Amino acid sequence: MEGLISLKSSPGTSLRSFPSFNQPPNSFARRFSMDLPLRRSSFPAIRAQQPGTISPKEEEEEDALKVKEWEVGMFQNEVAASQGIRIRRRPPTGPPLHYVGPFEFRLQNDGNTPRNILEEIVWHKDTEVSQMKERKPLATLKKFIENAPPTRDFVGALKAAHSRTGLPGLIAEVKKASPSRGILREDFDPVEIARAYEKGGAACLSVLTDEKFFKGSFENLEAIRNAGVQCPLLCKEFVIDAWQIYYARIKGADAILLIAAVLPDLDIRYMVKICKILGLAALVEVHDEREMDRVLGIEGIELIGINNRNLETFEVDISNTKKLLEGERGQLICQKDIIVVGESGLFTPDHVGYVQEAGVKAVLVGESIVKQSDPGKGITGLFGRDISL
Ligand SMILES: O=P(O)(O)OC[C@@H](O)[C@@H](O)c1c[nH]c2ccccc12
């Protein structure tokens, strides 16, 4: 429970006196499993009420729900921490006003400041998504999806490119800026860049949709889709809530990123199922052995991304891809027929050769190609030959 809100038994009380705290986190998580990803939408009616217009009974119910929500949040953090996840989903808060539990609570993080950039992004995303959800509830999104055109085969496109060129299939990233590198391209026209990538031989495209930290947008994703680009599109987003997957589907995504450093196993399982239902590919991103082992334990995963950039420190090291594919892990990946994508920090044909040798069948590249005046030619430079032929 490192760094999380700590729970201590008050003198004279026992853990047994409060059944939900008395169970291991996993069984708690199971009881609340459907609440975890969509937790914030669980009580919409109560959120919508105006203060002062509710009866005492309703107020009591609201308090009870606030306490329950808070408890779920506590256990969500606890389950995540038990899986080695250091990112807390939202800033720690004390218990709600009406909490009557047998514990003493203490905040370990004075000032509630995020501990690293990834945590800052996730906390901001939490607020952003809850606002977007109020404007466009899930039921509304589902109606749009009924009439949406079918998705394109993201994994199939990567496999086809790999067998056509003998090189890793390229996911070319449409990225204007990043917290670690600042602005990458001033004259940023997402559609023009996407067209140049497609012409240059990219198998798929990745489109950043985060606005605050990457200067991306869902409008960019939609514009690229509507411009007639044929490459399947990855929505590059920080997903913390299943609602975002439905939204990405409506905006034209064929695949979505799920980050294991942010999402506990239960969320990944649940979200991978939602992706299947919506016809989206899920690219599950890992950065270290522990995350890789967690993800290899989840059924139904077709695509794993190994990020060479640590999203908490920004350190980039392409030998990370090799390290995570060595030995039994690599064998298991082969047995399961999983496609591995080498992500970040790839600039030269030698870099591409190095990760290919390590076992990847696809690469995800942003900076080195988006910075070129002709991003399509950037692809030729990256691979050392024209891969559009
Ligand atoms: O620009 P680079 O170093 O080629 O990296 C691209 C891509 O891997 C990187 O943008 C990325 C990988 N995982 C992410 C998660 C969120 C945001 C961005 C990313």
The ligand as an ORCA input file, in Angstrom:
! r2SCAN-3c Opt
* xyz 0 1
  O       7.908      9.706    -30.540
  P       8.468      8.353    -30.308
  O       9.635      8.332    -29.364
  O       8.770      7.631    -31.586
  O       7.301      7.504    -29.565
  C       6.083      7.186    -30.180
  C       5.148      6.491    -29.195
  O       5.715      5.271    -28.840
  C       4.914      7.348    -27.948
  O       4.321      8.525    -28.365
  C       4.045      6.671    -26.895
  C       4.093      5.388    -26.526
  N       3.182      5.120    -25.544
  C       2.527      6.247    -25.275
  C       1.464      6.481    -24.365
  C       0.945      7.733    -24.340
  C       1.446      8.770    -25.124
  C       2.479      8.543    -26.040
  C       3.019      7.289    -26.105
*
